[in-house]
Amino acid sequence: MTPREVIDLITEREARVVDVRFVDLPGQWQHFSMPAKVLTEDTFEEGIGFDGSSIRGFQKINESDMLLIPDPNTAFMDPFTDVATLNIICDVEDPITRERYSRDPRNVAKKAESYLQASGIADVAYFGPEAEFYVFNDVRYDTTPHSGYYFLDSDEGIWNSGRDEKPNLGYKIKYKGGYFPCPPSDSLQDLRTEMMLTLIESGVECEVQHHEVGTAGQSELDIKFGPLLETADKLMKYKYIIKNVAFQNGYTATFMPKPLFQDNGSGMHCHQSLWKNGQNVFFDEKGYAGLSETALYYIGGILKHAPAILAFAAPSTNSYRRLVPGYEAPINLIYSQRNRSACVRIPMYSKSPKAKRIEFRAPDPSCNPYLAFPAMLMAGLDGIENRILPPDPIDRDLYEMEPEERHGIKMTPGTLTEALNALEEDNAFLLKGGVFTKDLIDEYISYKRLNEVDAVALRPHPHEFHLYYDI
């Protein structure tokens, strides 16, 4: 769209409010609203001022003035507001230099696409994320100097099989038993359908919706793949729409990677392929699983840099409650066709050259896609540029292998601290072409250590009372 077409859309849809949005460093949308008549074609050039010092990971207070530059291609009508509202995603600029802000995550995604095109390796990187989430009926949590707890509940939860529901009609989903049961066990069919249709109406094409493995409403809606930046924008819309449809129906949805103990976590498997001149450069019918040499090098880069990538792609302390053995978690840094215990899987649903792709299974939906997608792409390109071959593929179930057979197989980091340490030591591949900048990486690591790693480590854990109170 052009700025003029956005203005025309406001008139056509009788929008009275424009809501401008941008993303902070950890990956949450920030917003404010203004009367629709305030948005003019000049706004797309002049920008809208805001206080950058109040945004996580952005400016200091003595250099707080920043500009938002609306991207006309991102305009969509908000499906939830009572008053007709047009939402639009913005980039961040420095008002003095008029340069794109180095810590604006969306700017990183734009630079990653430019770097790919300049490399000559491909014209476009396609990403297809599968973001899982849980839907609960009730959530309560608190942490104070003298208390800390959380409580989750779901009408589907197996723990409610004995609850007096006047009457309890059964059909509770067992732990790890939620993959594809029909209603009435799957009680969220209509809710997910409303989510799917709302996404489609908002410009996010969906391919499938279904219940996932976990009890208590674990769900997945797959959105169609697209170019890196476009898909990152759509993933932000996806999370916004999922949470708001749930909220409007009396539910709460969370993209927290591991909300339940001893049940499956929520991942975000990322399908990826590179295309040049309309051809998929990952395809070679003679290669292993139909992969080209370029695709193998891309995998080699992903596996080599995986610990550093996961600082962005599995970015929470809770992410590493998911990346453990026994819950279909992809913790083994190997690749394989069809094998879901491998960190990189080669889907084999179709023999079409267009469908050939790799699937990196370790990321989760708590990530900032504007940082996670570029980190994956830059690692893959580093593998291609340096001809990094991955270890031989393993097509067996790694969870069933004997310890001596698993010798030498590397694993994903065990904690966020390990991932941040890996990023601190291994980031040269991200700095190529100025895609990531040192100040962004340093600020990101500092923010995560202070506000998340230390914050969790300093607090007594509820289970510690079970272990140690009577010691």
Summary of the structure (lengths in Angstrom):
residues: 471
radius of gyration: 22.7
end to end distance: 65.9
largest distance: 70.3
contacts: 1569
relative contact order: 0.12
helix: 37%
strand: 23%
